[in-house]
Amino acid sequence: MTTRIDNKFAQLKAEGRAGFVSYIMSGDPDMDTSLAILKGLPAAGADIIELGMCFTDPMADGVAIQLAAQRALKGGQTLPKTLEMVQAFRKDDPDTPLILMGYYNPIYIYGVDRFLAAAKAAGVDGLIVVDLPPEEDDELCIPANEAGMNFIRLATPTTDEARLPTVLNNTSGFVYYVSITGITGAASANQKAVEDAVARLKRFTDLPIAVGFGINTTEQVRDIGSVADASVVGSAIVRQIENNLDDEGRPKPELVKAVLDFTKTLSQGVR
């Protein structure tokens, strides 16, 4: 079964360019503002969107995304509300691939079968669940694939050649290469190291390789895009949201425009 993600990477290949993947946390700083940003991302140059599912203990994430999750949770964001956001987005946009990214706990609490049915109905194309290893594929990965959603796995600088086949097994859509060791937004990606890593991954898989963690500028988006199939930016966009809140933590009137303008600037790196 071909997904929107597969179609998008085929389109990018035909255009001869890398993709730009943007991440925001659902419900940050509130659901209405978050939905306005989400709806504006495709026009701002996002080829694929990752939408964070807020969780109390986001252990793979750095300060920017941890704070975004806290703001979302404080504002009353839940997994059902995140699925409502996807549904609202899909009313206007039938084409842009949308991936839910986060941790297994909220999905487990919601119920896997119920979640997959609701996510598919809402218009979710793929899942990135960072704390479910390949050894637990029966838990969510295989059911997601059977439901017609891509299950996207992370590979890291410490994923050695003995481990890679296990990581890539049952992975679909693309492989997300984490360009740094550590948490999101903590350091900048090293161009040469990423180039070597992408070449190594390509020996093991035909799937597109998207590179994220540590990409913060238009120049980095361009440089990573020159060696990978897509550049992913999360923390830098989330920090724009944080920078446009007032002292009470409420969105300033210019927040949505500021975030989308910044995203558009970043996306120029692959155009």
Residue frames as qw, qx, qy, qz and C-alpha x, y, z in Angstrom:
[[0.000, 0.886, 0.463, 0.000, 0.00, 0.00, 0.00],
 [0.416, 0.345, -0.007, 0.841, 1.36, 3.41, -0.99],
 [0.276, -0.729, -0.466, 0.419, 1.04, 6.16, 1.61],
 [0.155, 0.983, 0.074, 0.057, 1.15, 9.96, 1.34],
 [0.448, -0.743, 0.411, 0.279, 4.71, 9.73, 2.68],
 [0.667, 0.037, 0.619, 0.413, 5.75, 7.38, -0.14],
 [0.422, 0.769, 0.409, 0.250, 4.09, 9.65, -2.69],
 [0.114, -0.984, 0.077, 0.110, 5.80, 12.74, -1.27],
 [0.509, -0.553, 0.532, 0.390, 9.29, 11.25, -1.47],
 [0.607, 0.332, 0.609, 0.388, 8.58, 10.08, -5.03],
 [0.222, 0.934, 0.252, 0.118, 7.51, 13.65, -5.89],
 [0.313, -0.877, 0.275, 0.240, 10.64, 15.11, -4.25],
 [0.641, -0.186, 0.605, 0.434, 12.81, 12.70, -6.20],
 [0.492, 0.624, 0.510, 0.330, 11.10, 13.78, -9.43],
 [0.023, 0.996, 0.062, 0.054, 11.73, 17.43, -8.48],
 [0.714, 0.372, -0.286, 0.520, 15.37, 16.62, -7.79],
 [0.058, -0.627, 0.359, -0.689, 15.45, 18.09, -4.31],
 [0.266, -0.094, -0.850, 0.445, 15.42, 17.09, -0.67],
 [0.357, -0.688, -0.546, -0.319, 12.34, 17.51, 1.48],
 [0.008, -0.373, 0.430, -0.823, 11.76, 19.82, 4.42],
 [0.540, -0.448, -0.712, -0.028, 10.12, 18.25, 7.48],
 [0.113, -0.499, 0.280, -0.812, 8.80, 20.54, 10.21],
 [0.451, -0.327, -0.797, 0.234, 7.86, 19.60, 13.77],
 [0.258, -0.466, 0.192, -0.824, 5.53, 21.33, 16.20],
 [0.027, -0.110, -0.898, 0.426, 4.02, 20.15, 19.47],
 [0.259, -0.535, -0.647, -0.479, 0.25, 19.73, 19.27],
 [0.452, -0.773, -0.445, -0.004, -1.55, 22.14, 21.59],
 [0.537, -0.405, -0.090, 0.734, 1.42, 24.47, 22.08],
 [0.012, 0.158, -0.635, 0.756, 0.74, 27.05, 23.44],
 [0.540, 0.226, 0.537, -0.607, -2.99, 26.30, 23.05],
 [0.577, 0.270, 0.757, 0.144, -5.06, 24.25, 20.63],
 [0.424, 0.852, 0.277, -0.135, -6.36, 27.13, 18.47],
 [0.012, 0.869, -0.412, -0.274, -2.92, 28.70, 17.98],
 [0.453, -0.303, 0.810, 0.216, -1.34, 25.32, 17.37],
 [0.596, 0.474, 0.647, 0.044, -3.97, 24.44, 14.75],
 [0.318, 0.926, 0.010, -0.204, -3.43, 27.79, 12.99],
 [0.154, -0.690, 0.651, 0.276, 0.30, 27.05, 12.77],
 [0.562, 0.009, 0.820, 0.111, -0.36, 23.47, 11.62],
 [0.563, 0.685, 0.457, -0.065, -2.67, 24.64, 8.83],
 [0.221, 0.941, -0.170, -0.191, -0.10, 27.21, 7.68],
 [0.562, -0.508, 0.583, 0.294, 2.92, 24.89, 7.55],
 [0.713, 0.317, 0.541, 0.315, 2.43, 23.50, 4.00],
 [0.340, 0.907, 0.151, 0.198, 2.30, 27.00, 2.50],
 [0.269, -0.896, 0.348, 0.055, 5.39, 27.85, 4.58],
 [0.408, 0.633, -0.650, -0.098, 7.28, 25.09, 2.78],
 [0.499, -0.295, 0.779, -0.238, 6.78, 22.00, 4.95],
 [0.485, 0.209, -0.727, -0.439, 6.78, 18.95, 2.70],
 [0.629, -0.280, -0.725, 0.026, 6.02, 16.66, 5.63],
 [0.325, -0.643, 0.228, -0.655, 4.73, 17.60, 9.10],
 [0.492, -0.120, -0.797, 0.329, 5.57, 15.92, 12.39],
 [0.436, -0.626, -0.055, -0.644, 3.02, 16.68, 15.10],
 [0.182, 0.247, -0.810, 0.500, 4.15, 16.01, 18.63],
 [0.642, -0.524, -0.501, -0.248, 1.92, 14.15, 21.06],
 [0.123, -0.685, 0.428, -0.577, 2.49, 15.86, 24.40],
 [0.840, -0.232, -0.480, 0.102, 3.65, 13.67, 27.28],
 [0.493, -0.865, 0.064, -0.074, 4.82, 14.36, 30.84],
 [0.641, -0.559, 0.450, 0.272, 8.20, 12.62, 30.45],
 [0.735, 0.676, -0.043, -0.026, 9.66, 13.29, 26.98],
 [0.709, -0.562, 0.292, 0.310, 13.08, 11.76, 27.66],
 [0.696, 0.218, 0.366, 0.578, 14.50, 12.08, 24.11],
 [0.204, 0.844, 0.269, 0.418, 13.71, 15.78, 23.94],
 [0.411, 0.101, -0.271, 0.865, 15.68, 18.83, 24.95],
 [0.039, -0.356, -0.478, 0.802, 14.48, 21.84, 26.89],
 [0.266, 0.131, -0.256, -0.920, 12.59, 23.56, 24.04],
 [0.529, -0.143, -0.688, -0.476, 10.35, 20.58, 23.30],
 [0.334, -0.284, -0.795, 0.419, 10.00, 19.63, 26.98],
 [0.063, 0.287, 0.298, -0.908, 8.68, 23.14, 27.68],
 [0.401, 0.036, -0.461, -0.791, 6.38, 22.91, 24.65],
 [0.470, -0.236, -0.845, -0.096, 4.92, 19.68, 26.04],
 [0.202, -0.332, -0.636, 0.667, 4.42, 21.33, 29.43],
 [0.218, 0.192, -0.020, -0.957, 2.65, 24.31, 27.84],
 [0.471, -0.064, -0.660, -0.581, 0.41, 21.99, 25.83],
 [0.422, -0.291, -0.840, 0.177, -0.47, 19.84, 28.84],
 [0.069, -0.297, -0.438, 0.846, -1.16, 22.96, 30.94],
 [0.331, 0.161, -0.217, -0.904, -3.48, 24.16, 28.18],
 [0.717, 0.117, 0.477, -0.495, -5.45, 20.92, 28.39],
 [0.542, 0.458, -0.577, -0.405, -4.08, 19.15, 25.31],
 [0.741, -0.142, 0.630, -0.184, -4.83, 15.42, 25.10],
 [0.274, -0.109, 0.843, 0.450, -4.32, 12.68, 22.54],
 [0.319, 0.619, 0.718, 0.024, -8.00, 12.84, 21.42],
 [0.113, 0.907, 0.088, -0.395, -7.60, 16.62, 20.91],
 [0.205, -0.514, 0.624, 0.552, -4.44, 15.99, 18.86],
 [0.315, 0.236, 0.865, 0.311, -6.43, 13.64, 16.62],
 [0.216, 0.831, 0.464, -0.217, -9.11, 16.36, 16.33],
 [0.055, -0.780, 0.278, 0.558, -6.39, 18.73, 15.12],
 [0.273, -0.157, 0.813, 0.490, -5.34, 16.25, 12.44],
 [0.289, 0.557, 0.776, 0.061, -8.95, 15.90, 11.33],
 [0.115, 0.899, 0.192, -0.377, -9.35, 19.69, 11.11],
 [0.172, -0.594, 0.537, 0.575, -6.10, 19.94, 9.13],
 [0.331, 0.071, 0.872, 0.353, -7.23, 17.24, 6.69],
 [0.351, 0.729, 0.532, -0.250, -10.43, 19.12, 5.81],
 [0.241, 0.911, -0.115, -0.315, -8.32, 21.69, 3.93],
 [0.132, 0.688, -0.691, -0.180, -5.26, 19.62, 3.05],
 [0.968, 0.037, 0.108, -0.223, -5.72, 16.12, 1.60],
 [0.796, 0.521, -0.261, 0.162, -2.10, 15.74, 0.46],
 [0.087, 0.725, -0.562, 0.388, 0.57, 16.83, 2.96],
 [0.726, -0.103, -0.663, 0.149, 1.90, 13.82, 4.90],
 [0.375, -0.684, 0.263, -0.568, 1.35, 14.11, 8.63],
 [0.656, 0.048, -0.707, 0.260, 3.17, 12.03, 11.23],
 [0.597, -0.754, 0.004, -0.274, 2.43, 11.78, 14.93],
 [0.570, 0.380, -0.567, 0.457, 5.63, 11.76, 17.00],
 [0.452, -0.647, 0.291, -0.541, 6.06, 11.00, 20.66],
 [0.074, -0.323, 0.889, -0.315, 6.05, 8.27, 23.26],
 [0.349, -0.151, -0.889, -0.254, 4.15, 5.05, 23.72],
 [0.021, -0.214, -0.757, 0.617, 2.47, 5.78, 27.06],
 [0.406, 0.286, 0.153, -0.855, -0.39, 8.00, 25.77],
 [0.562, 0.183, -0.609, -0.529, -1.12, 5.50, 22.95],
 [0.311, -0.026, -0.932, 0.186, -1.05, 2.56, 25.36],
 [0.144, 0.246, 0.605, -0.743, -3.45, 4.31, 27.73],
 [0.493, 0.295, -0.146, -0.806, -5.75, 5.22, 24.82],
 [0.800, 0.135, 0.572, -0.125, -5.68, 1.61, 23.57],
 [0.271, -0.315, 0.654, 0.632, -3.64, 0.55, 20.54],
 [0.246, 0.387, 0.817, 0.349, -6.47, -0.72, 18.34],
 [0.045, 0.867, 0.459, -0.189, -8.69, 2.23, 19.19],
 [0.198, -0.737, 0.212, 0.610, -5.82, 4.66, 18.59],
 [0.291, -0.127, 0.714, 0.624, -4.86, 3.20, 15.21],
 [0.192, 0.603, 0.744, 0.212, -8.47, 3.26, 14.00],
 [0.049, -0.913, -0.277, 0.296, -8.93, 6.87, 15.18],
 [0.282, -0.604, 0.374, 0.644, -5.57, 8.01, 13.79],
 [0.305, 0.122, 0.768, 0.550, -6.24, 6.43, 10.41],
 [0.115, 0.754, 0.641, 0.082, -9.73, 7.94, 10.26],
 [0.154, -0.875, -0.089, 0.451, -8.34, 11.39, 11.20],
 [0.597, 0.794, -0.071, 0.086, -5.78, 11.27, 8.37],
 [0.426, -0.730, 0.516, 0.140, -2.51, 10.33, 10.11],
 [0.744, 0.550, -0.359, -0.125, 0.07, 8.86, 7.71],
 [0.709, 0.245, -0.567, 0.339, 2.79, 7.63, 10.02],
 [0.663, -0.744, -0.036, -0.072, 4.07, 7.24, 13.56],
 [0.467, 0.475, -0.558, 0.495, 7.39, 7.92, 15.23],
 [0.736, -0.640, -0.050, -0.214, 7.34, 6.42, 18.72],
 [0.297, 0.738, -0.547, 0.259, 10.79, 6.89, 20.13],
 [0.336, -0.474, 0.721, -0.379, 10.64, 4.59, 23.15],
 [0.922, 0.089, 0.282, -0.251, 9.42, 1.40, 21.43],
 [0.170, -0.541, 0.749, 0.343, 12.42, -0.71, 20.32],
 [0.535, 0.259, -0.629, -0.501, 12.21, -3.18, 17.41],
 [0.128, 0.028, -0.969, 0.211, 11.95, -6.04, 19.90],
 [0.256, 0.384, 0.652, -0.601, 8.45, -4.73, 20.69],
 [0.136, 0.082, -0.543, -0.824, 7.24, -4.53, 17.07],
 [0.194, -0.393, -0.883, -0.169, 4.16, -6.64, 17.82],
 [0.119, -0.498, -0.540, 0.668, 3.03, -3.93, 20.25],
 [0.234, 0.771, 0.194, -0.560, 2.45, -1.10, 17.75],
 [0.020, -0.508, 0.572, 0.644, 4.74, -1.17, 14.70],
 [0.080, 0.082, 0.926, 0.360, 3.26, -4.19, 12.93],
 [0.160, 0.652, 0.709, -0.217, -0.38, -3.26, 13.75],
 [0.095, 0.745, -0.020, -0.660, 0.32, 0.29, 12.43],
 [0.009, -0.321, 0.726, 0.608, 1.77, -1.06, 9.19],
 [0.105, 0.311, 0.934, 0.138, -1.23, -3.38, 8.82],
 [0.125, 0.749, 0.507, -0.408, -3.53, -0.40, 9.36],
 [0.513, 0.698, 0.300, 0.400, -1.87, 1.36, 6.40],
 [0.150, -0.980, 0.127, -0.029, 0.33, 3.72, 8.40],
 [0.635, 0.499, -0.449, 0.383, 4.10, 4.01, 8.13],
 [0.717, -0.682, -0.020, 0.141, 6.09, 3.22, 11.25],
 [0.449, 0.776, -0.274, 0.348, 9.24, 5.32, 11.11],
 [0.842, -0.421, -0.147, 0.305, 12.24, 4.27, 13.14],
 [0.065, -0.953, 0.297, 0.009, 15.17, 6.28, 14.45],
 [0.886, 0.103, -0.145, 0.427, 18.77, 5.35, 13.69],
 [0.305, -0.943, 0.108, 0.073, 21.53, 7.11, 15.63],
 [0.289, 0.766, -0.569, 0.083, 25.31, 7.59, 15.51],
 [0.327, -0.422, 0.809, -0.246, 25.56, 4.67, 17.96],
 [0.890, 0.210, 0.261, -0.309, 23.44, 2.26, 15.86],
 [0.218, -0.518, 0.748, 0.354, 26.15, -0.13, 14.65],
 [0.459, 0.281, -0.637, -0.551, 26.04, -2.42, 11.63],
 [0.138, -0.076, -0.979, 0.129, 25.07, -5.42, 13.75],
 [0.165, 0.419, 0.633, -0.630, 22.04, -3.54, 15.08],
 [0.232, 0.299, -0.256, -0.890, 20.95, -1.78, 11.87],
 [0.301, -0.099, -0.826, -0.467, 19.08, -4.69, 10.22],
 [0.189, -0.442, -0.817, 0.317, 16.99, -5.11, 13.37],
 [0.044, 0.479, 0.223, -0.848, 16.20, -1.39, 13.46],
 [0.250, 0.256, -0.457, -0.814, 15.28, -1.33, 9.76],
 [0.097, -0.217, -0.959, -0.153, 13.10, -4.43, 9.90],
 [0.044, -0.683, -0.726, 0.075, 9.40, -3.40, 9.61],
 [0.091, -0.563, -0.054, 0.820, 10.38, 0.27, 9.21],
 [0.398, 0.552, 0.613, 0.401, 8.51, 2.03, 6.41],
 [0.054, 0.972, 0.221, -0.066, 8.05, 5.51, 4.94],
 [0.401, 0.754, -0.365, 0.370, 11.58, 6.70, 5.71],
 [0.744, -0.265, -0.396, 0.468, 14.37, 6.26, 8.21],
 [0.165, -0.962, 0.013, -0.219, 14.89, 9.12, 10.65],
 [0.741, 0.129, -0.335, 0.567, 18.60, 9.56, 11.28],
 [0.426, -0.894, -0.102, 0.092, 19.40, 11.33, 14.54],
 [0.581, 0.695, -0.206, 0.370, 22.46, 13.39, 13.65],
 [0.000, -0.640, 0.541, -0.545, 23.79, 13.88, 17.18],
 [0.518, -0.218, -0.789, 0.247, 24.18, 11.79, 20.29],
 [0.054, -0.170, -0.485, 0.856, 21.87, 13.18, 22.94],
 [0.211, 0.619, 0.665, -0.359, 18.60, 15.05, 23.07],
 [0.359, 0.731, 0.438, 0.380, 16.80, 17.29, 20.58],
 [0.033, 0.955, 0.076, 0.284, 18.08, 20.81, 20.11],
 [0.708, -0.651, 0.069, 0.265, 21.26, 20.14, 22.11],
 [0.426, -0.465, 0.472, 0.616, 23.95, 20.57, 19.46],
 [0.506, 0.643, -0.216, -0.534, 24.47, 21.19, 15.77],
 [0.947, 0.207, 0.243, 0.032, 24.69, 18.45, 13.18],
 [0.314, -0.587, 0.560, 0.494, 28.14, 17.74, 11.75],
 [0.638, 0.569, -0.189, -0.484, 27.95, 17.77, 7.96],
 [0.339, 0.473, -0.805, -0.118, 30.73, 15.22, 7.26],
 [0.225, -0.078, 0.908, -0.343, 29.50, 12.83, 9.95],
 [0.633, 0.384, 0.379, -0.555, 25.97, 13.01, 8.55],
 [0.563, 0.572, -0.443, -0.399, 27.21, 12.41, 5.01],
 [0.158, 0.334, -0.928, 0.051, 29.07, 9.28, 6.13],
 [0.368, 0.093, 0.789, -0.483, 26.11, 8.06, 8.16],
 [0.667, 0.462, 0.100, -0.576, 23.62, 8.52, 5.31],
 [0.480, 0.504, -0.669, -0.259, 25.94, 6.64, 2.94],
 [0.032, -0.184, 0.952, -0.241, 26.16, 3.80, 5.47],
 [0.520, 0.261, 0.579, -0.572, 22.37, 3.65, 5.92],
 [0.623, 0.518, -0.220, -0.543, 21.86, 3.61, 2.16],
 [0.253, 0.356, -0.893, -0.113, 23.87, 0.37, 2.02],
 [0.107, 0.081, 0.929, -0.345, 21.25, -1.25, 4.25],
 [0.305, 0.586, 0.663, -0.353, 17.97, 0.21, 2.97],
 [0.237, 0.374, 0.530, 0.723, 16.26, 1.68, -0.08],
 [0.156, -0.838, -0.513, 0.103, 14.06, 3.87, 2.13],
 [0.191, 0.803, -0.049, 0.562, 14.58, 7.65, 2.06],
 [0.585, -0.261, -0.450, 0.622, 16.76, 9.02, 4.87],
 [0.121, -0.885, -0.135, -0.428, 15.56, 12.11, 6.76],
 [0.566, 0.043, -0.459, 0.683, 18.03, 13.75, 9.13],
 [0.325, -0.824, -0.194, -0.421, 16.99, 15.60, 12.27],
 [0.681, -0.651, -0.112, 0.317, 18.21, 16.84, 15.69],
 [0.512, -0.489, 0.192, 0.680, 20.63, 19.76, 15.60],
 [0.312, 0.360, 0.491, 0.729, 19.37, 21.48, 12.43],
 [0.142, -0.678, -0.452, 0.562, 18.54, 25.11, 13.22],
 [0.042, 0.635, -0.164, -0.753, 19.29, 27.34, 10.24],
 [0.713, 0.626, 0.008, -0.317, 18.50, 27.67, 6.54],
 [0.273, 0.684, -0.671, -0.087, 22.16, 26.88, 5.77],
 [0.318, -0.243, 0.897, -0.189, 22.03, 23.67, 7.81],
 [0.726, 0.381, 0.440, -0.366, 18.77, 22.67, 6.10],
 [0.595, 0.716, -0.281, -0.234, 20.52, 23.18, 2.75],
 [0.068, 0.594, -0.801, 0.033, 23.71, 21.35, 3.75],
 [0.486, -0.052, 0.833, -0.259, 21.89, 18.34, 5.21],
 [0.714, 0.519, 0.276, -0.381, 19.52, 18.33, 2.23],
 [0.415, 0.704, -0.515, -0.258, 22.50, 18.01, -0.08],
 [0.128, 0.353, -0.925, 0.054, 23.37, 14.60, 1.39],
 [0.237, 0.192, 0.887, -0.347, 20.06, 13.28, 2.75],
 [0.011, 0.448, 0.762, 0.468, 16.53, 12.91, 1.34],
 [0.265, -0.820, -0.334, -0.382, 15.06, 15.37, 3.86],
 [0.234, 0.236, -0.496, 0.802, 16.04, 17.79, 6.63],
 [0.450, -0.645, -0.612, -0.080, 13.98, 17.85, 9.83],
 [0.117, 0.329, -0.328, 0.878, 13.65, 20.93, 12.05],
 [0.479, -0.592, -0.646, -0.049, 11.84, 20.83, 15.39],
 [0.481, -0.537, -0.371, 0.585, 13.40, 22.66, 18.33],
 [0.225, -0.059, 0.142, 0.962, 14.22, 25.82, 16.34],
 [0.252, -0.436, -0.519, -0.691, 10.57, 26.18, 15.25],
 [0.543, -0.603, -0.580, 0.077, 9.29, 25.40, 18.75],
 [0.433, -0.330, -0.232, 0.806, 11.61, 28.08, 20.17],
 [0.007, -0.238, -0.303, -0.923, 9.94, 30.62, 17.85],
 [0.466, -0.603, -0.564, -0.318, 6.64, 29.80, 19.54],
 [0.601, -0.512, -0.400, 0.466, 8.22, 30.28, 22.97],
 [0.350, -0.086, 0.020, 0.933, 9.79, 33.58, 21.88],
 [0.178, -0.294, -0.346, -0.873, 6.39, 34.96, 20.89],
 [0.466, -0.590, -0.659, 0.021, 4.58, 34.41, 24.18],
 [0.136, -0.785, 0.108, -0.594, 3.83, 37.24, 26.58],
 [0.018, -0.443, 0.708, -0.550, 4.82, 37.27, 30.26],
 [0.696, -0.102, 0.429, -0.566, 1.69, 35.28, 31.11],
 [0.373, -0.108, 0.902, 0.187, 2.57, 32.59, 28.56],
 [0.568, 0.618, 0.467, -0.276, -0.17, 33.66, 26.16],
 [0.603, 0.287, 0.449, 0.593, 0.43, 33.94, 22.42],
 [0.020, -0.509, 0.055, 0.859, 1.26, 37.43, 21.16],
 [0.622, 0.613, 0.211, -0.439, -0.88, 38.54, 18.17],
 [0.428, 0.713, -0.479, -0.280, 2.06, 38.07, 15.78],
 [0.570, -0.377, 0.730, -0.026, 2.96, 34.54, 16.98],
 [0.812, 0.320, 0.488, -0.010, 1.49, 32.49, 14.13],
 [0.535, 0.841, -0.073, 0.032, 2.91, 34.75, 11.43],
 [0.136, -0.805, 0.576, -0.026, 6.35, 34.83, 13.10],
 [0.676, -0.210, 0.706, -0.003, 6.50, 31.03, 13.33],
 [0.767, 0.499, 0.402, 0.040, 5.37, 30.51, 9.74],
 [0.324, 0.917, -0.234, -0.005, 7.72, 33.21, 8.39],
 [0.329, -0.649, 0.686, 0.011, 10.63, 31.52, 10.18],
 [0.760, 0.071, 0.646, 0.005, 9.58, 28.12, 8.81],
 [0.654, 0.743, 0.142, -0.017, 9.40, 29.54, 5.30],
 [0.072, 0.875, -0.479, -0.024, 12.94, 30.90, 5.65],
 [0.540, -0.376, 0.753, 0.005, 14.20, 27.48, 6.78],
 [0.781, 0.334, 0.526, -0.049, 12.41, 25.67, 3.95],
 [0.441, 0.855, -0.203, -0.182, 14.24, 27.80, 1.37],
 [0.328, -0.609, 0.711, 0.128, 17.27, 25.65, 2.15],
 [0.529, 0.058, 0.831, 0.163, 15.88, 22.80, 0.02],
 [0.501, 0.741, 0.439, -0.081, 14.43, 24.98, -2.74]]
